[in-house]
Amino acid sequence: MAKRKEIDGSAGVPQFYGKELRYQREKAGLTLEELAEGSFYGITLLSEIERGNRSMPLDLAHHADQVFATDGYFARGCDDVRKAKRGAHAPSFAPVVEAETRARTIDHWSNTLVPGLLQTRSYAHAVIRSTHPLEASEDIEAKITARLERARLFDNPGKPEYWAVLHESLLWHPPLLSPEEMAEQLEHIATLARRGRIVTQILPWNGPTRAFTELPLFFMEFDDEPPLLYSEGPYHGQTIDDPALVKQYRKAYDRLRAAASPPEVSLDLIEKAAEEYRNGQHRS
């Protein structure tokens, strides 16, 4: 039998609430399977929450409060855990950062910016500085570091499976960066693709344009949780977990992916654009 792992509730806010969840569950004489019953979640996630490794989704917190009759204790604790895990990320995006670490697949559609997971330091600096021009340099640096830290996902050869559909205009955005920096950005994407760590497709200029293509779409699927969709603007973000709505957007994304150039052709386009930037032949 595996040795029971004790939880240090003083280690942080997530550990504090995780330890309390285990205490309430064992006090009620419930197994993880019994606690999960009636929720949308599996025992793997519950176990990780109890250990303080993951934060508790709000609907699961409401479920726990109902099972344990704890009068909203865990629902109120969700906000504390989110703040503890947020770091330099925007409040609306912090749950996404945590969720992507346990995602089985990530699918991204972007028409205006290179997705954060694929950005180089120079690209991230340009985007964050232009969005927050009045912030102190140390705050800008904290945001850049937090964004680059997310890319450690690609150090794991197994998951998540990452697929990005990018609009062709992203290959020709010299106002953001110098030609050399833009070449570096595109070469970074190409390197990840050549390693087999990501799949990219380019949607041509003349590809289908519908209303939804104006929004960036970020899908995540998990082993034991419902799928999530995230979309955002420069100063806001929205997470959608309604299964029917996620499914509808997912079909729209699949149509975009079908209209995009094949991965091999897309990779050639990315590498060709990088070479043109390197050689000073980029389009104006």
C-alpha positions in Angstrom: 0.0 0.0 0.0 1.3 3.5 -0.9 2.4 5.6 2.0 0.0 8.4 2.9 1.4 11.7 2.0 0.9 14.3 4.7 0.0 17.8 3.7 1.7 20.9 5.1 -1.1 23.4 5.4 1.4 26.1 6.2 3.2 25.8 2.9 0.7 28.1 1.1 -2.9 29.0 0.5 -3.6 26.0 -1.9 -2.1 23.6 0.6 -4.1 25.1 3.5 -7.4 24.5 1.6 -6.3 21.2 0.3 -5.6 19.9 3.8 -9.0 21.2 4.9 -10.7 19.4 2.0 -9.1 16.1 3.0 -10.0 16.7 6.7 -13.7 17.3 5.8 -13.8 14.3 3.5 -12.3 11.9 6.0 -14.4 13.4 8.8 -17.5 12.6 6.6 -16.1 9.1 6.0 -16.1 9.5 2.2 -13.6 8.2 -0.3 -12.4 10.3 -3.2 -14.8 8.4 -5.5 -17.8 9.1 -3.2 -16.9 12.8 -3.0 -16.6 13.1 -6.8 -20.0 11.5 -7.3 -22.5 14.2 -8.5 -19.7 16.5 -9.8 -18.2 16.8 -13.3 -14.7 15.9 -11.9 -12.7 12.8 -11.4 -10.7 11.5 -8.4 -7.3 12.5 -9.9 -8.2 16.2 -9.8 -9.6 15.8 -6.3 -6.4 14.1 -5.1 -4.3 16.9 -6.6 -6.4 19.6 -4.9 -6.1 17.9 -1.5 -2.3 17.9 -2.0 -2.3 21.6 -2.8 -1.1 21.0 -6.4 -4.2 22.4 -8.1 -6.8 25.0 -7.2 -10.4 24.0 -6.8 -12.9 25.0 -9.6 -15.7 27.1 -8.2 -18.5 24.6 -9.1 -16.5 21.9 -7.4 -16.2 24.1 -4.3 -19.9 24.6 -4.3 -20.3 20.8 -4.5 -18.0 20.2 -1.6 -19.8 22.8 0.5 -23.1 21.1 -0.2 -21.7 17.6 0.6 -20.0 18.8 3.8 -22.6 21.5 4.8 -19.7 23.9 5.2 -21.8 27.1 4.4 -19.8 28.3 1.5 -16.4 27.8 3.1 -14.7 26.2 0.1 -16.4 28.6 -2.4 -15.0 31.5 -0.5 -11.6 29.9 -0.3 -11.4 29.6 -4.1 -10.7 33.4 -4.4 -7.8 33.1 -1.9 -6.3 30.2 -3.9 -6.7 32.0 -7.2 -4.9 35.1 -5.8 -2.1 32.9 -4.4 -1.5 31.2 -7.8 -2.0 34.3 -9.9 1.4 35.8 -9.7 2.0 38.4 -12.4 -0.8 37.1 -14.7 -4.0 39.0 -15.2 -6.8 37.8 -12.8 -8.9 36.6 -15.8 -6.0 34.6 -17.2 -4.6 33.0 -14.0 -7.0 30.1 -14.1 -5.9 29.3 -17.7 -2.2 29.2 -16.7 -3.0 26.7 -14.1 -5.3 24.6 -16.3 -2.9 24.4 -19.2 -0.4 22.5 -16.9 -2.8 19.6 -16.7 -4.3 19.8 -20.2 -4.1 16.8 -22.5 -4.6 18.9 -25.6 -4.3 22.6 -26.3 -5.7 24.1 -29.5 -5.2 27.7 -30.4 -6.5 30.1 -33.1 -4.8 33.5 -33.3 -5.3 36.2 -35.9 -3.5 39.2 -34.3 -0.6 38.0 -32.1 1.7 35.0 -31.8 0.2 32.9 -28.9 1.9 33.5 -25.5 3.2 30.0 -25.3 5.1 30.5 -28.5 6.5 34.0 -27.9 10.2 34.8 -27.5 11.3 37.3 -24.9 11.6 40.1 -27.5 8.1 39.5 -28.8 6.6 39.2 -25.3 8.4 42.5 -24.3 7.0 44.3 -27.3 3.4 43.1 -26.7 3.4 43.7 -23.0 5.1 47.1 -23.2 2.6 48.3 -25.9 -0.3 47.1 -23.9 0.9 48.5 -20.5 3.0 51.5 -21.5 2.9 53.2 -18.1 3.8 50.2 -16.0 7.1 50.2 -14.1 10.0 48.3 -15.7 10.0 45.7 -12.9 6.3 45.0 -13.4 6.8 44.6 -17.1 9.7 42.2 -16.5 7.6 40.2 -14.0 4.9 39.8 -16.7 7.5 38.7 -19.3 9.1 36.2 -17.0 5.7 34.7 -16.1 4.8 34.4 -19.8 8.1 32.7 -20.7 7.7 30.3 -17.7 4.5 28.9 -19.3 6.6 27.6 -22.2 8.1 25.0 -19.9 5.1 22.9 -20.9 7.1 22.0 -24.0 9.9 20.5 -21.9 7.5 17.5 -21.4 7.7 15.3 -24.5 4.3 13.7 -23.7 1.7 16.3 -23.2 0.0 18.6 -23.8 -0.5 18.0 -27.5 -0.4 21.6 -28.9 -1.9 22.7 -32.2 -2.0 26.3 -33.4 -3.7 27.8 -36.4 -2.2 31.2 -37.1 -3.4 33.8 -39.6 -0.9 34.5 -42.4 -0.7 38.2 -41.4 1.2 37.2 -38.3 4.2 36.3 -40.5 4.4 39.9 -41.7 4.1 42.2 -38.6 7.4 44.2 -38.7 6.0 47.1 -36.7 6.2 45.0 -33.5 9.8 44.0 -33.8 13.0 44.6 -35.7 13.6 42.2 -38.7 16.2 40.3 -36.7 13.8 39.9 -33.7 11.0 38.8 -36.0 13.2 36.2 -37.6 14.1 34.9 -34.2 10.4 34.6 -33.3 9.5 32.7 -36.4 12.6 30.5 -36.1 11.5 29.7 -32.5 8.1 28.5 -33.7 9.7 26.5 -36.5 12.1 24.8 -34.1 9.3 23.6 -31.9 7.5 22.3 -34.9 10.6 20.6 -36.3 11.1 18.9 -32.9 7.6 17.5 -33.2 6.5 19.3 -30.1 3.9 21.5 -31.7 1.8 21.5 -34.9 1.2 24.8 -36.7 -1.0 25.7 -39.6 -1.2 29.0 -41.4 -4.6 30.3 -42.5 -4.0 32.1 -45.9 -5.0 35.7 -46.4 -7.9 34.6 -48.6 -9.1 32.0 -46.1 -12.7 32.0 -44.8 -13.4 35.0 -42.7 -16.4 34.9 -40.4 -17.3 36.8 -37.2 -15.7 34.3 -34.9 -12.3 34.6 -36.6 -11.9 38.0 -35.1 -11.5 36.4 -31.7 -8.5 34.4 -30.5 -9.7 31.0 -29.3 -7.8 28.9 -26.8 -9.2 25.3 -26.2 -8.1 22.9 -23.5 -9.2 19.3 -23.0 -8.3 17.2 -19.9 -8.3 13.6 -18.8 -10.8 14.0 -16.0 -12.4 17.5 -16.4 -14.8 19.2 -18.9 -13.1 21.1 -21.7 -12.5 24.8 -21.5 -12.5 27.7 -24.0 -10.7 31.0 -23.3 -10.9 34.2 -25.4 -9.6 37.6 -24.7 -9.0 41.2 -25.7 -6.1 43.5 -24.7 -7.6 44.2 -21.3 -10.1 41.4 -20.6 -10.5 37.7 -20.9 -13.4 35.2 -20.6 -13.3 31.5 -19.8 -16.2 29.5 -21.1 -17.0 26.0 -19.6 -20.5 25.4 -20.8 -20.1 22.1 -22.8 -22.6 23.0 -25.5 -21.0 26.4 -26.1 -17.5 25.0 -26.1 -18.6 22.4 -28.6 -20.1 25.0 -30.9 -16.9 27.1 -30.9 -14.9 23.9 -31.3 -16.7 23.1 -34.6 -15.9 26.6 -35.8 -12.2 26.0 -34.9 -12.2 22.7 -36.8 -13.5 24.5 -39.9 -10.7 27.0 -39.6 -8.2 24.2 -39.3 -9.6 22.5 -42.3 -9.2 25.7 -44.4 -5.6 26.3 -43.3 -2.6 25.1 -45.2 -1.3 21.7 -44.2 1.3 21.6 -41.4 4.2 20.8 -43.7 3.3 23.7 -46.1 2.8 26.0 -43.2 6.2 25.2 -41.7 7.8 26.0 -45.0 6.0 29.4 -45.0 7.2 30.2 -41.5 10.8 29.3 -42.3 10.7 31.2 -45.6 9.4 34.3 -43.8 12.1 34.0 -41.1 14.7 33.8 -43.9 13.4 36.9 -45.6 13.6 38.8 -42.3 17.2 37.6 -41.8 18.1 38.7 -45.3 16.4 42.1 -45.1 13.9 41.1 -47.7 10.8 41.3 -45.5 7.6 42.7 -47.0 6.7 46.3 -46.1 
